[in-house]
Amino acid sequence: MGDGGLNKNWGPNQEVGIVPSFSTIAGGGLDTPITRRIAFRMSGGFEYAYFSLGGPHIRNPYRPSGLPTNFCRISSGVVWQF
């Protein structure tokens, strides 16, 4: 859990996303041994973040319609254990 923020110009008229958002990530993974020192790892997670647009030209922050709040990540790789 934590605080997320945006540091690029995005949205209509390249407005800066300055309004922070509460962000949550939950996930897990699994290591499958291949040899004594090498394993294969699969992991994934779910993230929730609610960002809004704000900036010097915007008095009240607003949230554009269609902007996603739920994200998913999946990763895999080789693990070297020492």
C-alpha positions in Angstrom: 0.0 0.0 0.0 1.2 3.5 -0.6 0.9 6.8 -2.3 1.2 6.9 -6.1 1.8 10.0 -8.3 2.3 10.9 -11.9 5.3 12.9 -13.1 4.5 13.3 -16.8 2.3 15.6 -18.9 -0.7 13.6 -20.0 -4.4 14.0 -20.6 -6.1 16.8 -22.5 -3.8 19.8 -23.3 -0.8 17.9 -21.7 -2.0 18.7 -18.2 0.2 17.5 -15.4 -1.2 14.7 -13.2 -0.3 16.2 -9.8 -3.1 14.8 -7.6 -1.7 11.8 -5.6 -3.6 8.6 -5.4 -3.8 5.8 -2.8 -2.4 2.7 -4.5 -2.6 -0.9 -3.4 -0.8 -3.9 -4.9 -1.5 -7.5 -3.9 0.3 -10.5 -5.5 2.4 -13.6 -5.2 4.6 -16.0 -7.0 5.9 -19.5 -7.3 9.4 -20.8 -7.8 9.8 -24.2 -9.5 13.3 -25.8 -9.0 15.1 -26.9 -12.1 18.5 -27.7 -10.6 20.0 -27.2 -7.2 20.9 -23.5 -8.0 18.4 -22.6 -10.7 14.7 -22.2 -10.6 11.9 -20.8 -12.8 9.7 -18.1 -11.2 6.1 -17.1 -12.2 4.6 -14.1 -10.4 1.6 -11.8 -10.7 -0.3 -9.2 -9.0 -3.3 -6.8 -9.0 -3.0 -3.1 -8.5 -5.6 -0.5 -7.8 -4.8 3.2 -8.3 -7.2 6.2 -8.7 -5.5 9.1 -10.4 -6.9 12.5 -11.3 -5.8 15.4 -13.4 -4.8 18.7 -11.8 -2.4 21.6 -12.5 -2.0 25.3 -12.7 -4.9 25.7 -15.2 -7.2 23.4 -13.3 -8.8 24.7 -10.1 -10.6 21.5 -9.1 -8.9 18.1 -9.9 -11.1 16.0 -12.1 -11.0 12.4 -13.3 -11.4 11.8 -17.1 -14.0 9.2 -18.0 -12.5 5.9 -19.2 -9.3 6.1 -17.2 -8.6 2.7 -15.7 -8.3 2.0 -12.0 -7.5 -1.7 -12.0 -4.2 -3.1 -13.4 -2.7 -6.5 -13.6 0.9 -7.6 -13.9 2.4 -11.0 -14.8 6.1 -11.8 -14.9 8.4 -14.8 -15.2 12.1 -15.5 -15.2 15.0 -17.6 -14.2 16.2 -17.4 -10.6 19.8 -18.1 -9.6 20.1 -19.1 -6.0 23.4 -18.8 -4.2 
